[in-house]
Amino acid sequence: MEHPGEKRANAEEDAYGPESAQSLRSIQKDHILRMLRTTHGDVNAAAHALAVTPRELRRLMTELDISITSDCADGEQPRKSRQ
């Protein structure tokens, strides 16, 4: 079963080529990483700033291969979010 977002991403690739879809993913990943650094790895606070649920943010992080332990700025340990 195809996720609705996948259908849209595939349509974007067809219309604009794979480079456009990849650059959109890069922009999304960079923005999420920026919010995680700003919140010192606090997933709940980053999700709030991004106007998504913590669960949706964790799904996006998995999809975009983001690890808060290795991607936090200044070597700070991230705070674990409560589910």
Secondary structure, DSSP 8 states (H G I E B T S, - for coil): ---HHHHHHHHHHHHH-HHHHHHHHHHHHHHHHHHHHHTTT-HHHHHHHHTS-HHHHHHHHHHTT--HHHHSGGG--------
